[in-house]
Amino acid sequence: MTRSIARRTSIRLAAAVACTSALLFLAGPTLAQSKAPIKIGVPTALTGPYSIVGDEVKRGVNLAVKEVNAKGGIAGRTVQVEYADTEANPDTARRVSERLVQSGYKLLTGAIASSEGLAIGAQVEKWDALYLSTINKSDRLTGDSCNSRMFRTNHSDSMDMAVIAPWLKTRSEKEWVIIAADYAWGRDSAAAFTKAAQADGKVVKAAYFAPIGTKDYAPYIQQLKAQNAKGMWVAVSGRDGINFGLQADQFGLLKSIFPVGQSFVVRSTIKGMGAVSEGIWGIVNYAVNLDTPQNKAFVAAWKKEYGDEPGNFEAETYAGMHILFAAIAKAGSDEPGKVAKALEGLTVDNTIFGKAVMRAADHQLVIPNYLGVVAKADGELKPLIQVTLDAAQATPPSPDCRMK
């Protein structure tokens, strides 16, 4: 009798242990998966003419990730980042982005050239991934190339023209010329500026387009001077922007013409150009004198981390990362499809620009925009905001977006 009871008890215990083991086996992967890191892929230019901007992207991403992980991550999951070098080439950007996705980094951000963003964005639905632009300006991203998995948190060409157009009315220069980068952003910028200038009764006499990586701008500068225009629109950035600015000064162009830039009066270009940049006006998508509590806290954190003030691309990338974090938290998942749904219509109260909304219709973040001038402040040349356009006026909806 005692042996029989003992045997039955032993059988029950064995069964209970087996059942518990089975439950642990089934639950184990789920529990582990729930705490697996959130993977974000950053395809950006680590070499080539845009490597200066690529460095800014890395600093913006790294600080945002450090901050969120210091707070315990997102829903207890840490954020993990993997970088890949695009060389500012759209074909390379597409290839390395696909490799990132295949390695589990399905949330992508950080590409610099608009042509790169368009190349990546065209594939994300097929890859079951998501692409968030923090730098690409071409209207096409939120226009005729928009799709359910591509979003933009930075300022577009149209947003820049919204702030430049009324300012142009105040300028006496009637005749203008354009120098721009020869790819999607530069050509879109030139077309948008021409439209804005003509609407204000100005004349654009000529537009010249230089390939990425141009080292000798002398032929372009000679042609620009020959037009005898009074104003010049500059849409050249990164190392190219520095090269153009320095050479334009050497040839006396900047003394004979009034230059205004897009992605030209940014911190990295100003540092490279030095005193040559003083007094140049341009679109200022971000500046350290942006007067919001969030920006003041951000600037303080940036100085503590890097010992310097943040630049335009660093700030916009940092801001974009926090928008992405907010969407992941809202979705309760890092699955690209769920994050995309969470991004549509997402409102974030505490961005460095203040309250911001991701417009569902075209996936453009609705934020203010600014115009400024390079001037000395605290003993250093930097872009300082002079004109502010509120978010509603600065972010016109795209009529070309037909969301799939």
N, C-alpha and C positions, 0 to 999 in steps of 0.2 A: 504494500500500500504506500509506504513512505517512498520507496524507489519509484513507484508509478507517478506520484505527485511531483517528485524531484525531476523525473524525466519530462513530464508535461511542462513544468516550469522552465526547464532548460530549453525546450522547443520554443516556448513563447518568447523567452529572452532572445534566442537566436533570430526568431522571426522579427522581433522588434528592432534588433540591431541591424538586420538586413534591410528592413523598411526604412530605418533612419538613414542608413548608408545610401540607399537609393535616392531618398529625398535630398540628401546633401549633394549627391552626384548631379541630380537634376538642377538643384538650386545654385550650386557652386558657380557655374559659368555665368548665370544671370546676375548673381551678386557681384561677381568680379567685373562683369561687363558694366554694371551700373556705376562702378567707381573707376572705370577705365578713363584715361585722359581724353579730353576733347582735343581733336587734332585739327590744326589750322595750317594750311599750306601757303607759303608766301613766295610766289614766282616773281622775282624782281631783278633789276639790272645790277649785278654785283661787279661786273666788268664793263668796259666800254665807256662811251661819252656820257651816259646817264648814271654811271656808278656813284657819282656824288649824291644824286637823288636816291639811289638804292641804299646808300648808307643812312640817309635820313629815314627811309622806310623802316630799316632795321631798328633804328633807335626808337622810333615811335611804337613799333610793334613790341619791342622788348620791354619798354616801360609799362605799357598797358598790360602785358601778360604778367609781369612781375607784381603789379598792383593787385590784379584780380586773384592771383595765386596766393598772395600774402593774406587775403581775406578768406582763404579756404576754397578758392576756385569758384565754379558755378555749380550750385547744388551739390557741393562736396567733391566735384570732379576738377582736377587741375587742368590747365590749358597747356598744350604742348605744341610747339611750332617747328616747322621744317622749312628751310629756305632752299630755293633753286635759282640758278643764274639764267636769266632770259637773254642777257646781252642786249636788251632793248630791241630784240628781233621778234616779230610776230610768229614766225614759224617755230623758232626756238621756244618761245613762250608757250605755244600750244603743246609742244612735245614734252617739255619739263612739267607742265601742269598736269598732263595726262599721267605722267609717272607719279606725281604726288598723289593724285586721286587713286591710282592703283595701289599705293602704299597706305591708303586709309585717310589721307589728308584731303577730304572732300569739300571742305570750306576754304575757298581760295580768296586771296586779296593781295594787294601790293604791287601789281604791275604798273609800269610808269607810262610808257607810250600808249596813246589811244589805240593804235593799231594792234598792240599786244592785248589790250583789254577786249577789243572786238574779236580777236582770234580765239581767246579763251572763252568769252561769253557765248560764242556760236556753238560751243561744244558741251557746255555744262549740262544741258538737259539730257543729251545723249549719255554723258558720263554719270548721270545721277549725282551731280555736284552742284555747287553754288559759287558764284563769283560776285564779290563786293568791291567796287572801284572806290579808291580813296584819292586817286590822282588823275585818272583819265578824264579829259575835258570834252572830247568830241560829243556833239549832240546826238550822234547816232546811237550811243549806248542806251540812252533813254528815249530815243526816237525810233527810226525805222528798223533798228536792230534789236529793240527791246525784247525781252522774253521773261518767262516766269521765274528764271533762276539767276537773273542778272540785276544788280542793284548799284546805286551810286550814292555815296555820302558826301562827296566833294562838290565843288562848284563846276558847272558845265560852261561851255562857250556862251550859251544863251544867257546864263546868269551873269556872266562877265559883261556881256553887251548891254544887259539891262541897267547896269550901273554906269557904263561908259557913255551910253547914248545921251542921257540928259546933260552929262558933264561936257560933252563935245559942243553942245549949244553955247556954252560959255566961252569957248575958245575962239580966238580970232583967226587961227590958221585955216585957210580955205583949201589948200592943196596938200595932199598926203601921199606917201608911198608906204609900201609894206615889205618887210623882210620876215619870212616865216620858215619853219621847219617843213621839209618836204615829205609829210605823211599826213594821216587823217587829221590829227589835231591842228597842225599848222595851216592846212588848206581850209579846214572848217573855220578856224579863227580869222583867216584872211577874208573869207566870204562873209562872215558875220560882221566884221569891222567895216567892210565895204558897204554893206547894206545899212548899217547904223550911220556911217558917215554921209552917205547919199541922202538918207532921210533927214539929216541935219543941214542939207544944202552944201556939203563939202564935195570935193572931187578927189578920187583916188587915181593918181596918174599912172601908177605901175605897181605890180606885186612880183616879188622875187622869192624863189623857194630853194633853200639850201638843204642838201641831204644830211641826215644825222651823221655826226662825226666829221663834219667839215672843219678843216684846220685853217685854210686860207680863205678869208672872206673878202680879200682885196677886190676880186672881180665884181662881187655883189655891191660892195661899198662904192666903187667907181660908178656903177650904174645908178645907184641910189642918189649920189651927188649930182649926177648929170641931169636928173629930173628937176632940180631946183625947187623941190617942194619945201613947204614950211614945217610940216609935221610928219612923223614916221611912226607907224605901228610895228612893234617888235614882238613876234611870237616865236622866240628861240630860247631854250632853257638848258639847264645843266652845264656841262663843260662847254658846250657849243655857245651858250649864252655869254659865258665869260670870254671866250675867244672873240666873239663878235663885238662885244662891248669894248674890249681893249683895243682891237684893231680899228673900230670905228672912231675911237678917240685919237689914235695915232694918225689917221688920215684926215682928221679935222672935221669929220662928219657931225659929231655930237655938238660942235660949236656952231654949226650952220643950220641945224634942224632941231625941232622940238620932239624928243622921243617919248613915247608912251608904250609900256610893255604889258604883256600877259604872260605870267609865269617867268617874268624877267626881273622884276624887283623883289626877288625872294632872298632870304638870308644867305644861302650858299653862293648865289651869283654876286651879291653885293660884296661878300668877303673876297671873292676871286677878283672882282673888278677894282676894289678899293675905292679911292677918292673919285675915280671916274664916274661912279654910280650916283654921287651926291646930286640931288635935285631932279633925278629922273622920276617921272610920275608913272603910275601903273595900277593895274588891278592888284589889290591886296586881299587875298582870300583869308589871310590870317595875319595878325600882328600881335606882338606882346602887349601892346597898349589897348587891346580889346577889353572893354570894361564890363566883364561879368564876374561874379564871385567864383564860378567854376574855372574860368581862365586864370584868375589870380592864383588859385590853388594849384592849377596845372603848372604854371610857370615856376612856382616855388618848388614843386616836386621835381620838375625837370632840372632846375639849377642844382638841386641837391644830388640828383642822380648823375648828371653829366658836367656840372660845373660851368654851364653856359646857358644862354637863352634858347628856346626852341625856334626852329624855322618853320616856314609855311608847310612844307611837305611832311615834316615831323609831326606838326600839330594836327593836320588833317588826317594823317594815318592813325595817330593816337585816337582821335575822335571817332574814326570809322571802326576801330577795334572795339570801342565801348558800345557802339551801336550794335555790332555783331554779338557781343556778350549779352546785351539786353534781349536780343531776339532769341538766343539760345536759352536763356533763362525763362522767357515767356513760353517758348515751345516745350520746355521740359525735356529737350532732346537735342542732339547734334546731327540728327538725320537731315540732310539738305532740304528735302521736301517740306518737312515740318518747320525748319528754320525760315524757309522762304515764305511760308504762310504767316509765320509770326512777324516777319519784317513788314509785310504789307499793312500799312496803316499804323505802324508802331509809333508811339509817342514816347520820347525820352525827355524828361524835364531838365536833366542836369548835364547837358553837353557843354563844351567850352564856348559854344555859340549861344547858350541859353536853351530854351525849349525848342525841340525839333521834332518834325513829323516826317515819316517816310511815306510819301504819296503813293497810294496803291495803284493809281492809274498808269504811272510810268516808272515807278521805282526810283524816283529822285527824292533825296532828302531836302526838305523845305527849310532853308536857313537864310540869314541875312547875307549881304555881300558888301564889299568895301572898295574904296578907291583911296590911294595914298601916295606919298612921296618919300623918297629916300632922304633922310635928314639925320643930323647928329642928335643923339639922346643918351645921356649918361656917358658921354665921351666916345660913343660908338655910332657908326652909320647903321641905320636900320630902317625898314619900311614902317612908316607911321600913318595910321588911318586918318584921313581928312574928310571923307564922305561916307556915310552909311546909308544903305538902302535896306528897308525892312524885309523880312522873309517873304511876305505876300507879294511885294513888288519885285523882289529879286529872283523869284523862282517861278517864271511863267511855265505853265504846263506844256508838254510837247504835243503838238497836233499830229505828229507822225507816228506816235506809238500805237500799235495795234497788238495789245498783249495777247499772246497765244493761250 
